[in-house]
């Protein structure tokens, strides 16, 4: 700060304190993928800010566990979230989903998006009795400037998929109710060590093919040489 003039009391004449920039609370739903043209900043109407249903990017089953994730660009000090799931066009028809960590109150609200962060989220369990070909997951963010609604479209299979979360062994990963095993393991829960991994089988087949090809070339060459020797004999 450069001081150009000071009054008799020692105060800087004409000095103005810098104005601190203020931002609108801004956060965006990441997973499931939100509808196209979603407004991440302005308060909007429930259930989905007036946006029509979009493409389905998420396939799951009733009673499955799912992680809902969002990104916070500009936080809200009083931010609270509510996650709902339904198939209608009115928020009243939706079922409130409560985080599995018990952080929600009696209405299903929980503190969220109060600090800027690239990843924030909660795990939820979908209802047992809800199956639909066109479900809507609603993420509601309550800020000092009003409520911001963002929605994602998904399909809930009528046949429940067994929940394998926490059952996959040997670094296997649970994907849609099925354990995806590493190359060296197999079985429903990746509990068995494979005798030979699939990658090793591929290399074995390639190696055997090359050996056979070399043997064939040697055999053809030997036959040709024998014929030439017989011709000049």
C-alpha positions, 0 to 999 in steps of 0.5 A, a space after each residue: 500500500 502506498 501512502 500519499 496523504 495522512 490527516 492530523 490524526 494519522 489516518 490515511 486520506 482516501 484509502 479504501 479497503 480492498 473489496 473481497 470477492 464473493 461467489 455464488 455457491 457452486 457444486 456439481 453432481 459427478 456420479 451418477 452423471 447429471 442431466 445435460 444443461 444442468 445449472 450448477 449455480 442458480 437456485 431452481 425448482 424441484 425436482 430437477 430444475 425444469 429439465 426433462 429426463 435425459 439419457 440413462 448413464 447408470 444401471 443398478 439393482 434394488 437394495 444395492 449400495 451406491 456412492 453418490 459423488 459431487 464436486 464443490 467449486 464454491 462452498 456454502 457455509 450453511 450447505 445441507 444436502 438431501 438425496 431422493 430417488 423416484 420415478 415420478 415428476 413430483 418431489 413428493 413422490 420420491 423416497 428420501 435416501 439416507 447416508 449409510 454413515 448416519 449423518 442425516 437428520 430425521 428429514 434426511 438432510 446432512 451437512 455437505 459442500 461446506 468446503 471447496 473440494 474436487 470430490 465429496 460424497 456419501 454411500 446410500 442403499 437403494 430401496 428394496 421395493 423400487 424397480 423402474 426403467 426410468 428412475 430419477 436420482 435427485 441431489 438437492 443442495 440447500 444454500 443461503 441463496 436457495 435450493 439447487 436441484 440436480 438430477 441423474 437418470 438411471 435404471 433399477 433392475 427388477 431382479 436384485 443382484 447379490 451385493 458382493 461388497 466386502 466379500 471379494 478377496 485377494 484385491 478383487 473388486 465388486 462391480 454390479 454384484 459380481 467380483 472382478 478378479 485379478 489375473 492370478 485369481 478366480 472363483 465367485 469371490 476371487 478366493 482361488 489362486 489360478 494355476 496359470 493366469 489368462 495372460 500367461 496362457 496367451 503368451 504360451 499360445 503365442 510362443 507355441 505358434 512361433 515354435 511351430 512356424 519355425 519348425 515348418 520353415 525348417 522342414 520346407 527348407 530341408 525338403 527343398 534342399 533334398 530335392 535340389 541334391 537329388 536333381 544334381 545327383 
